[in-house]
Amino acid sequence: MDRAEANRIRAELRSEIEQLKASIAEMKEDTKPVEPDVSLGRLTRLDQMQAQEIKGATIRNLEERLSELEYKVAVVGTPLYQP
């Protein structure tokens, strides 16, 4: 792999990293705790809590992917890099 190709791959990875960071930040806003003083029915509250758990799992998956991409940016152009 030559230097130009390594730089192109790094740029693509950094672009994807920025997109993931934006998605994670947006999802974290949506996963704030359900306030008990909000007048919701019991089932509606349970639905919101379930949706919150699903978004939390999605955030964890995105953060794992982010970590993988950051590692790839660090090793691209070295023998450790596996596309």
Secondary structure as GFF3:
##gff-version 3
##sequence-region A 1 83
A	DSSP	alpha_helix	3	30	.	.	.	ID=ss1
A	DSSP	alpha_helix	42	75	.	.	.	ID=ss2
###
